[in-house]
Amino acid sequence: MSTAGKSNARAAAAGTFELTTYFEGRTRAWGIFEDRFGRVRRRFSVVMDGRWQGDTFVIDEEFVYDTGESEYRSWKVTPQGEGQFRARAADCIGEAIGRSDAEHIQMTYKLRLQMTGRTLVVDFDDRIYRMGEGRAVNRAIMSKWGIKLGELSLFFVRDNGSHSENVS
């Protein structure tokens, strides 16, 4: 059985909402970023492709913003067993620490963001909730020095080839 097959079998048996199971293949998403005052600052869509490379699960993300800008990120995820995982990306400082249970996935990490011509290091508390039928909702709080800067809301749907929604 392949690594991906083992992951799917474990998730089904344990009822765990696993990152590597949900994001295997193509997933599409769309969302918003709200500042700490509740004002929508950005709208975007994302196409994510997840696949196994040996014992590492890779998630490639391509963001397209309502301004026409785009951004690419590639996460390298290493399962740790019992719903735990660690992940790395080029703009992630250190490792992201993650865990999953029957209903959600949580990941905390520090990320380097380009904002208004400078680099800002921020903390993310990222939570993805299972909704069923290939759908999930992501709520992430972005903060710096313990002060909330804003919230990200993202809506995922597993791609069956018929979706082509974009915000631009």
PyMOL commands that set and color helices and strands:
alter all, ss='L'
color gray80, all
select helices_A, chain A and resi 3-14+19-22
alter helices_A, ss='H'
color red, helices_A
select strands_A, chain A and resi 25-35+40-53+56-65+70-81+84-88+92-100+104-115+118-132+135-144+147-158
alter strands_A, ss='S'
color yellow, strands_A
deselect
rebuild
show_as cartoon
